[in-house]
Amino acid sequence: FISPAMAALPPIDDVLRDLAETTTLARQRAITAVEQYGPTLAEDEALRKRVEARTVELMDSETWEAKHGGLWAAAAVVAATDSAEFRLALRGKVLELFRDTDHRVREAVAGLLLPLSKKDGRAVFEAVGPSILGAVRQEFQRDDADKKEFLEKKNAAVLESGPLWEIPDALHDTEGWRSLETSMKCIQAMMTGCHVEFTPCLADGQILALLEECAAHLNRFVREIAYFALQVVCETCEATVFKDTVAPRLAPLLQKGLKDNWSQTRFAASTATRAFFNKAAEAGVAEDYHPLLLPGMCLNRHYVAEGVRVYSQESWKQVVGPQGGARLLVKHLDQVVAAFCEAVRQPNHAVREAGCKCIEEVITRVAAPQSPFHDQFGAENLKKLLGALLEAFDDESWPVRDYASLALGSFVEDFPEVCASEKESLMRHWLEQLCDNVPSLRSNGAMAFTKAVKVYVDWWPHVADHLRKALGEVKNQPEVSKTFANYTPSGPFSVPVRNGEQWNVPEPINQTMYSCGSLAPKTHKKKHGPSGGCMNCNVDRPQQPWEACEGAIRLLTEIAPWALLEHRAEVVEMMPLVRAAFDVDHFPHHTNLKQSICECLPRLQDGLQGDFSADMFVPALEQCVSGSHRNLAIVAGDALQALRAGGPPAA
């Protein structure tokens, strides 16, 4: 009897032939078919031997496609059958092919070692492990011959008229490293297959020493696979050996990996860290490593790379438990503060953004007066956090400035005494931010500045003067308005540069490389000229009067609900200036300004609570609704509806 599932499979002759196909899809279908033939192979010895012979034949072929198909088919056979003789023969093939010139063949060797180790356990590692470990040690460094080969390949690809490459002192951390990465994958596969049985191989420390070196390797691919291997170490190691031998050596490596400049390596370290805490909890030593690893885990919850961020958020929940992490952060406050301040000063702007977010979270949720942990925050730690945010407020990267501004608004609101010595600097920065080129900076700056104005009421005269001046500035707007400056895409990685300027990019030799492929920090930590990074978040140009006016309207909207009785009349007196700004239309981006005013009007009317009527805006809004600008018509219509209903629509 032939089951319908088996009847639907392609003929075995076709499957064995297609294992050597040059097209990936045909070869993959053949490998899948071998897997589906598994139950039949386990029962039909003649068919099994035929397939085994074909896989060995393919492994001896000249083409990488045949070797690739043979190795994966052999892995499927090993997983489905129980032929000790075949598995023994495959160990020899592993030793022949794990250093093959094609990386796809080497990766297929790792795929074969996994089922082999599941079947035969540590005997596989004892048979092939020493050779693979020796290859790892041998290829750990690239010699002058490798550099010469690298140079020849690069120059062969350069046009005759193009410049020739010079040999760098050290190949950068994205250049291939022969079979080192795939050899590490082979070790990882054997550890996974052996599981707890692999523990004695970890106890002697040789494997751990090798992984320590690989986790600190120049090449980011090697570091990445090293951390994935460390994850397997944590998952497979017996609890006692983990507690006494493995954990003390792994924790510093994980701390460093959680801060790696490459997002892929940071993610691999995050997976290893979760596995580390799972095993540490089993061994009863998890709390011993909180000071070392919790700050990095907490920081990565806000990291820009989504994979790292989401994974770290879930790991955080698992590690801290239902009671939340505030109690643990406070318990190790000095280490947490040091880690967050260090993050804000890193050359990678994504890390600085995450640092600002973490500081705001600590201030608003852990250190705030209403928090049960408020009394445990000393003035010294608060000053350190404030100093880091003040540096970030002057960052060249506008997203960093944006998050720093929001964090400082909360900081001033909760700790005005600590911030009192920086009042002048803070007000100057916020007033500059309200005129910034970036819309979110103006909007978020208005919210943050309002929090500070509520605390430092002596700022009001300066704020009122700024509002009056900025609201009238739009009349001085040149006819040629801008949302961003005129740029031409002539910078590295097609990052625009200012017209008339040239990029002064250092030679890409012996420099740190970042996740994006840039050979420079994405932005500098202080505002100055073009940085040569791959992000356009340091775009800057002279302020536009219409943007200063829009920022003032945003600030007026935030302040209106709070304005003290003696100041409310001043706010109401400024509304005709807003109305006059609405009528200015001699520049192209007047519709942007009008849309912002439309968004703010319902909140202004509601905030001033009857002291102001928006009737003066109704004719202009009706004209916008019937106008040709679709976006403005929609926003103006929403504003009209909200004003007639008596306030902003419900959220």
LINBEL-V697358 format. One record per residue. N is the residue number from 1. SS is DSSP state (~ for helix, > for strand, _ for the rest). Layout:
n=<N | N>
ss=<SS | SS>
This chain:
n=<1 | 2 | 3 | 4 | 5 | 6 | 7 | 8 | 9 | 10 | 11 | 12 | 13 | 14 | 15 | 16 | 17 | 18 | 19 | 20 | 21 | 22 | 23 | 24 | 25 | 26 | 27 | 28 | 29 | 30 | 31 | 32 | 33 | 34 | 35 | 36 | 37 | 38 | 39 | 40 | 41 | 42 | 43 | 44 | 45 | 46 | 47 | 48 | 49 | 50 | 51 | 52 | 53 | 54 | 55 | 56 | 57 | 58 | 59 | 60 | 61 | 62 | 63 | 64 | 65 | 66 | 67 | 68 | 69 | 70 | 71 | 72 | 73 | 74 | 75 | 76 | 77 | 78 | 79 | 80 | 81 | 82 | 83 | 84 | 85 | 86 | 87 | 88 | 89 | 90 | 91 | 92 | 93 | 94 | 95 | 96 | 97 | 98 | 99 | 100 | 101 | 102 | 103 | 104 | 105 | 106 | 107 | 108 | 109 | 110 | 111 | 112 | 113 | 114 | 115 | 116 | 117 | 118 | 119 | 120 | 121 | 122 | 123 | 124 | 125 | 126 | 127 | 128 | 129 | 130 | 131 | 132 | 133 | 134 | 135 | 136 | 137 | 138 | 139 | 140 | 141 | 142 | 143 | 144 | 145 | 146 | 147 | 148 | 149 | 150 | 151 | 152 | 153 | 154 | 155 | 156 | 157 | 158 | 159 | 160 | 161 | 162 | 163 | 164 | 165 | 166 | 167 | 168 | 169 | 170 | 171 | 172 | 173 | 174 | 175 | 176 | 177 | 178 | 179 | 180 | 181 | 182 | 183 | 184 | 185 | 186 | 187 | 188 | 189 | 190 | 191 | 192 | 193 | 194 | 195 | 196 | 197 | 198 | 199 | 200 | 201 | 202 | 203 | 204 | 205 | 206 | 207 | 208 | 209 | 210 | 211 | 212 | 213 | 214 | 215 | 216 | 217 | 218 | 219 | 220 | 221 | 222 | 223 | 224 | 225 | 226 | 227 | 228 | 229 | 230 | 231 | 232 | 233 | 234 | 235 | 236 | 237 | 238 | 239 | 240 | 241 | 242 | 243 | 244 | 245 | 246 | 247 | 248 | 249 | 250 | 251 | 252 | 253 | 254 | 255 | 256 | 257 | 258 | 259 | 260 | 261 | 262 | 263 | 264 | 265 | 266 | 267 | 268 | 269 | 270 | 271 | 272 | 273 | 274 | 275 | 276 | 277 | 278 | 279 | 280 | 281 | 282 | 283 | 284 | 285 | 286 | 287 | 288 | 289 | 290 | 291 | 292 | 293 | 294 | 295 | 296 | 297 | 298 | 299 | 300 | 301 | 302 | 303 | 304 | 305 | 306 | 307 | 308 | 309 | 310 | 311 | 312 | 313 | 314 | 315 | 316 | 317 | 318 | 319 | 320 | 321 | 322 | 323 | 324 | 325 | 326 | 327 | 328 | 329 | 330 | 331 | 332 | 333 | 334 | 335 | 336 | 337 | 338 | 339 | 340 | 341 | 342 | 343 | 344 | 345 | 346 | 347 | 348 | 349 | 350 | 351 | 352 | 353 | 354 | 355 | 356 | 357 | 358 | 359 | 360 | 361 | 362 | 363 | 364 | 365 | 366 | 367 | 368 | 369 | 370 | 371 | 372 | 373 | 374 | 375 | 376 | 377 | 378 | 379 | 380 | 381 | 382 | 383 | 384 | 385 | 386 | 387 | 388 | 389 | 390 | 391 | 392 | 393 | 394 | 395 | 396 | 397 | 398 | 399 | 400 | 401 | 402 | 403 | 404 | 405 | 406 | 407 | 408 | 409 | 410 | 411 | 412 | 413 | 414 | 415 | 416 | 417 | 418 | 419 | 420 | 421 | 422 | 423 | 424 | 425 | 426 | 427 | 428 | 429 | 430 | 431 | 432 | 433 | 434 | 435 | 436 | 437 | 438 | 439 | 440 | 441 | 442 | 443 | 444 | 445 | 446 | 447 | 448 | 449 | 450 | 451 | 452 | 453 | 454 | 455 | 456 | 457 | 458 | 459 | 460 | 461 | 462 | 463 | 464 | 465 | 466 | 467 | 468 | 469 | 470 | 471 | 472 | 473 | 474 | 475 | 476 | 477 | 478 | 479 | 480 | 481 | 482 | 483 | 484 | 485 | 486 | 487 | 488 | 489 | 490 | 491 | 492 | 493 | 494 | 495 | 496 | 497 | 498 | 499 | 500 | 501 | 502 | 503 | 504 | 505 | 506 | 507 | 508 | 509 | 510 | 511 | 512 | 513 | 514 | 515 | 516 | 517 | 518 | 519 | 520 | 521 | 522 | 523 | 524 | 525 | 526 | 527 | 528 | 529 | 530 | 531 | 532 | 533 | 534 | 535 | 536 | 537 | 538 | 539 | 540 | 541 | 542 | 543 | 544 | 545 | 546 | 547 | 548 | 549 | 550 | 551 | 552 | 553 | 554 | 555 | 556 | 557 | 558 | 559 | 560 | 561 | 562 | 563 | 564 | 565 | 566 | 567 | 568 | 569 | 570 | 571 | 572 | 573 | 574 | 575 | 576 | 577 | 578 | 579 | 580 | 581 | 582 | 583 | 584 | 585 | 586 | 587 | 588 | 589 | 590 | 591 | 592 | 593 | 594 | 595 | 596 | 597 | 598 | 599 | 600 | 601 | 602 | 603 | 604 | 605 | 606 | 607 | 608 | 609 | 610 | 611 | 612 | 613 | 614 | 615 | 616 | 617 | 618 | 619 | 620 | 621 | 622 | 623 | 624 | 625 | 626 | 627 | 628 | 629 | 630 | 631 | 632 | 633 | 634 | 635 | 636 | 637 | 638 | 639 | 640 | 641 | 642 | 643 | 644 | 645 | 646 | 647 | 648 | 649 | 650 | 651>
ss=<_ | _ | _ | ~ | ~ | ~ | ~ | _ | _ | _ | _ | ~ | ~ | ~ | ~ | ~ | ~ | ~ | _ | _ | _ | _ | _ | ~ | ~ | ~ | ~ | ~ | ~ | ~ | ~ | ~ | ~ | ~ | ~ | ~ | _ | ~ | ~ | ~ | ~ | ~ | ~ | _ | ~ | ~ | ~ | ~ | ~ | ~ | ~ | ~ | ~ | ~ | ~ | ~ | ~ | ~ | ~ | _ | _ | _ | _ | ~ | ~ | ~ | ~ | ~ | ~ | ~ | ~ | ~ | ~ | ~ | ~ | ~ | ~ | ~ | ~ | ~ | _ | _ | _ | ~ | ~ | ~ | ~ | ~ | ~ | ~ | ~ | ~ | ~ | ~ | ~ | ~ | ~ | _ | _ | _ | _ | _ | ~ | ~ | ~ | ~ | ~ | ~ | ~ | ~ | ~ | ~ | ~ | ~ | ~ | ~ | ~ | ~ | ~ | ~ | _ | ~ | ~ | ~ | ~ | ~ | ~ | ~ | ~ | ~ | ~ | ~ | ~ | ~ | ~ | ~ | ~ | ~ | _ | _ | _ | _ | _ | ~ | ~ | ~ | ~ | ~ | ~ | ~ | ~ | ~ | ~ | ~ | ~ | ~ | _ | _ | _ | _ | _ | _ | _ | _ | _ | _ | _ | _ | _ | _ | _ | _ | _ | _ | _ | _ | _ | _ | _ | ~ | ~ | ~ | ~ | ~ | ~ | ~ | ~ | ~ | ~ | ~ | ~ | ~ | ~ | ~ | ~ | ~ | ~ | ~ | ~ | ~ | ~ | ~ | ~ | _ | _ | ~ | ~ | ~ | ~ | ~ | ~ | ~ | ~ | ~ | ~ | _ | _ | _ | _ | ~ | ~ | ~ | ~ | ~ | ~ | ~ | ~ | ~ | ~ | ~ | ~ | ~ | ~ | ~ | ~ | ~ | _ | _ | ~ | ~ | ~ | ~ | ~ | ~ | ~ | ~ | ~ | ~ | ~ | ~ | ~ | ~ | ~ | ~ | ~ | ~ | ~ | _ | _ | _ | _ | _ | ~ | ~ | ~ | ~ | ~ | ~ | ~ | ~ | ~ | ~ | ~ | ~ | ~ | ~ | ~ | ~ | ~ | ~ | ~ | ~ | ~ | _ | _ | ~ | ~ | ~ | ~ | ~ | ~ | ~ | ~ | ~ | ~ | ~ | ~ | ~ | ~ | ~ | _ | _ | _ | _ | _ | ~ | ~ | ~ | ~ | ~ | ~ | ~ | ~ | ~ | ~ | ~ | ~ | ~ | ~ | ~ | _ | _ | _ | _ | _ | ~ | ~ | ~ | ~ | ~ | ~ | _ | ~ | ~ | ~ | ~ | ~ | ~ | ~ | ~ | ~ | ~ | ~ | ~ | _ | _ | _ | _ | ~ | ~ | ~ | ~ | ~ | ~ | ~ | ~ | ~ | ~ | ~ | ~ | ~ | ~ | ~ | ~ | ~ | ~ | ~ | _ | _ | _ | _ | _ | _ | ~ | ~ | ~ | _ | _ | ~ | ~ | ~ | ~ | ~ | ~ | ~ | ~ | ~ | ~ | ~ | ~ | ~ | ~ | _ | _ | _ | _ | _ | ~ | ~ | ~ | ~ | ~ | ~ | ~ | ~ | ~ | ~ | ~ | ~ | ~ | ~ | ~ | ~ | ~ | _ | ~ | ~ | ~ | ~ | ~ | ~ | ~ | ~ | ~ | ~ | ~ | ~ | ~ | ~ | ~ | ~ | ~ | ~ | _ | _ | _ | _ | _ | ~ | ~ | ~ | ~ | ~ | ~ | ~ | ~ | ~ | ~ | ~ | ~ | ~ | ~ | ~ | ~ | ~ | _ | ~ | ~ | ~ | ~ | ~ | ~ | ~ | ~ | ~ | ~ | ~ | ~ | ~ | ~ | ~ | ~ | ~ | ~ | ~ | ~ | _ | _ | _ | _ | _ | _ | _ | _ | _ | _ | > | > | _ | _ | _ | ~ | ~ | ~ | _ | _ | > | > | _ | _ | _ | _ | _ | _ | _ | _ | _ | _ | _ | _ | _ | _ | _ | _ | _ | _ | _ | _ | _ | _ | _ | _ | _ | _ | _ | _ | _ | _ | _ | _ | _ | _ | _ | _ | _ | _ | _ | _ | _ | _ | _ | _ | _ | _ | ~ | ~ | ~ | ~ | ~ | ~ | ~ | ~ | ~ | ~ | ~ | ~ | ~ | ~ | ~ | ~ | _ | _ | _ | _ | ~ | ~ | ~ | ~ | ~ | ~ | ~ | ~ | ~ | ~ | ~ | ~ | ~ | ~ | ~ | ~ | ~ | ~ | ~ | _ | _ | _ | _ | _ | _ | ~ | ~ | ~ | ~ | ~ | ~ | ~ | ~ | ~ | ~ | ~ | ~ | ~ | ~ | ~ | ~ | ~ | ~ | _ | _ | _ | _ | _ | _ | _ | ~ | ~ | ~ | ~ | ~ | ~ | ~ | ~ | ~ | ~ | ~ | _ | _ | _ | _ | ~ | ~ | ~ | ~ | ~ | ~ | ~ | ~ | ~ | ~ | ~ | ~ | ~ | ~ | ~ | ~ | _ | _ | _ | _ | _ | _>
